[in-house]
Amino acid sequence: METGESFQRPAQKRWRDYWAVTKPRVTMLAVFTAFIGMLLVDKSLPPWIVVVGGCIGIWLIAGASFAMNCLLEAAVDARMKRTNWRPSAQGRLTTTQIVVFALVLGALGSMVLMITTNVLTWALTLGTFFGYAFIYTLYLKPNTPQNIVIGGAAGAMPPVLGWVAVANDVSAAPLLLFLIIFAWTPPHFWALALYRQEDYEKSGLPMLPVTHGRDFTLLHMLLYTFLLLAVSLLPFAIRMNGWLYGVAALVLGGRFIQLVWQLKKHYTDQKSRAVFRFSLTYLTVLFAALLADHYLIS
């Protein structure tokens, strides 16, 4: 009995380590927005095989990308309190283990997407997460304070991928969804970078609060929240969605601006954390409103 338990525990811990390097919470958010993109193509529900296969394939390739990101940033992660717990930072998974794991996930994800969706979805998914794992991680993040702005393009792609999985083409509608997440990313991530500024100073990464200071970062966060409000109203303006979504976008966007304005006037780490948490709620509720409006109102 004791021998069986001694073998079981390390195996369980090892699988938790593999799970952790896929950044499951970020991956789930990507799959959620991809799922919404699938459902917005038409009033009728898309084929279940496309939805299930598309979500699984996107999750697998995203997980592979995040695993490689963890590997390539292991030294940086080890210097930061926010990330020094990661198995890659602590050396609990070797380079070979992570690379093989990522390759297996990527191969499985590619196979699933090719079988259940279409070649365009597979190519865009692979290109998106390859760009994140290598171009963003190796070149953008360590070399420019605008890293999160440019790199946000990868994070903004999942709803486009979901749309393409069903429609097999790229039109204006999914590009609007892309623009919403693209404009959302800077204020979302800079809120985190502000209350984790000491971490980023230790890491050596040129995050905007480190290179240009708090006031400059807060000003740009405020400007991006105004841009986000404008962009989020475009689906309503072009009648892609109806009043339910329009009201949700207006209320959520106004609240986001208010929180960032209050943060700019009287900064505290606690308020910055609150902005970061609200940004996650904002995106989830906004995309849920897109879906509800699509089937109930538009």
N, C-alpha and C positions, 0 to 999 in steps of 0.2 A: 504493500500500500504506500509506504513512504517513498519507495523507489519510483513508483508510478507518478507520485505528485512532484518529485524532484525533476523528472523529465518534462512534466506537463507545464510547470510554471515558466521555465525559460522559453518554451515554445509560444506560450501565450504572450509573454513580454515581447518576443521578437515580432510577432504579428502586429502588436500594438505599435511597435517602432515603424514597421513598414506602413501601417495605416497613417501614422503621424506625418511622415514625410510627403504624403499626398495632399497635405493641408485640407483636410476634409471639409471644414466650414467654408473655406473659399471655393472649393470645388462644388459644394452643394449650391452655393449662390449662383455660380456659373451655370449649373444644370437647371436651376429654377428659372433663370432668365431665358435659357435656351428653350425650355418647355413652354414658356409663355409665347416665345416667338413662333413655335410650331402651331399653337392654338389660334394665333391671330391671322393666319393665312386666309381662312375661310370661315363661314358660319358653321359649316358642317365639321364634325370632328375628323381629324386626319386618321389614316389607318393605324391601328394600335401597334403594328409591327414597326412602323416608322417612328412613332413616339417612343416606344420602349427601347428599340435598338438605337435610335438617335441619342437618347439620354444616356444610355449605357456607354456607347462609343465615345461621346464627348467626355463623360466622366473619366473613362479609362485613359484617354489621351491627355486630358487636363492633369490627372494624377501623375502620369509619367513626366509631364512638364514640371510640375511642382517638386517632384522627387529630384529631378536634375537641378532645379533651382536651389534646393536645400543642399545638395552636394557641392555645387559651385560656390555657395555662400557660407559654407561650414565655418571657415575661419572668421568671417564677419559675424555670423550668428553667435559664435562662442564669446564674443566681446560684449554682447548685448543681453541685458536682463530679460528682455521680452522674448528672446529666441534661444538663449543658451541651454534650454532644456531639450532642444530638438535632438533626436538620435544622431543625426548627421554631425551636429556641433559637438556632441559628447563622444563621438567615435564608436557608438554602439552598433552602427552599421558601417561596414567597410565600403570603400569606393566601388569595388567590384560588385558587392551585393546591391548597392543602389543602382548602378548602371544596368545590371542584368534585370533588376526589378522594373526599371523604367522601360527598357527595351521590350520586356514581356507585356507590360501594360500597353505600350504604344502599338505593338503588333496586334494584340487582341482588339484594341479599340479600332484600329484600321480595318481589321477583318469584319468587325461588327458593322461599322459604318458602310463599308463597301457592299455588304450583303443586304442590309436593311434600308439604306437611304440611297445615296447616289455619289458619283465620283466628285462632284463639285463640293459637296459637304465634307467629304473626306479630305480633299485638298486644302480647303479653307481652314478646317480644324487643325490639320497637321501644321500648316503654315503659321497659324495663329499661335499655337503653343510652342512651336519651335522658336518663333520670334521672341516669345516671352522667356523661354528657358535659356536662350543663348544671346540674342542681340540685346535684349533688355538687361539681363543679368550680368553679362560680361562687359558690355560697352556703355549702355546708357546709364544704368544705375550708379556706377562708380565714377562717372566722368562729367555729369551735368546736373545742376540743381533742378532742371526741368525734366528729370528722369521720369517722375511719376506722371507728368503730363503726356509725354511722348509714349511712354510705356503703357499708359492707360488705354491705348488703342487695342491692345491684346485683351484686356479685361472687358472692353466694350463689345467684343465680337460675339459672345455666346448667343444673344437673341437673333443675330444675323444667321448664325449657324443653324439654329432651330428653324428659322424661316426657310432657309435653303433646303433643309432636310425634307420639307414637305413640298415646297414650290419648285425646287430645282432651278431657281433663278434669284437674282438680287434686284430688288426694286426700291423705290423711295421709302416705303413703309419700314422695312427693317433698318435702313440707314438712319431713319429718325430715332429708332430705338438705340442704335449705336451711338448717336450724338448725345442722347440723354445720359448714358452711362459714362461716356467720354467726358462730359462736362461735370458729372457728379464725382468722378474719381479724385481730382485735386483737393477740393475742400474736405472730402472724406478722409483722405490719407494724410493731409497736412495737419488735421486735427490730432491725429495719432502722433505725428512727428513732433508736434509742439509739446505735448506732455511727456514725450519720450526723448526730448532733445538731448539730454545727457547721454542716453544710450547711443544716439546717432553721432554725437561728438566722439565717443569712444570707438565707434565702428570705423570712422574715417570716411563714411559715405557723405557726399556733398548734398545733403538734404537742404531744402530751402531755409528752414529755420536756423540751420547751422551756418550757411554761407551768407544769408542776407538778413538774418535776425527775425525776431518775433513780429514786430510791427509790419514789416514788409510782407511777411507771410500772411498775416491776418488781413491785410488789404487785399491781397490776391485771392484769399479765400472768399472774401465778401464779393469781389468782382465775379468770381466763378459761380457763386450762388445766384447772382442776378442773371448770369448767362444761362445757368441751369433752369431757372424759372422760365425764361424766354423759350429755350429749346423744348422744355417739357410741354409747353402749350401748343407747339406746332402740330402734333397729331389732332388736337381739337380744331386748330385754325384751318387745316386742310380737310376737315371733316372725315378724317380717318377714324376718329372716335367722337362720342357724343358728350352731353353735358355732365354725366356722372364722372367721366374721366377728367373733364375740364375743371370741375369743382375740386376734385382730389388733387390735381396738379397745382392749382392755385393755392389751396390751403396748405399743402405740404411744402411747396416752394416758399410761400410766405413765412411759414414757421422756421424753415431752414435759414432764411435770410435774417430773421429776428434773432435766432440763437447765435449766429456768427457775428451779428452786429453787437449783441450784448457781450460776447467774448472779446471783441475788439475794444470795446469801451472799458471793460474791467476784466482783464485776463486772470484766470486761475486754472490750474491743472484740472481741477474738478469740473469746471465748465467745459474745458476742452474735451474731457472724456465724455461729457454729456452730448456734445456736438457729434463726436465720433459714433456714439451709440445711436443717436437720432438718425444719422446718415444711413445706417443699416436699416432702420425702420422705414425711413423715407423710400428707399429703393424697393423694399419688399412690398409696401403698401401701394406705391405708385404702379408697379407692374401688376399687382392684384387688381387694381382699379382698371387698368388697361383691359384685363381679361374679363372682368365683370361687365364693363361697359360694352365690350365687343359682343357679348352674347345676350345682354339684357336691354341695351339701349340703342346702339348704333344700327 
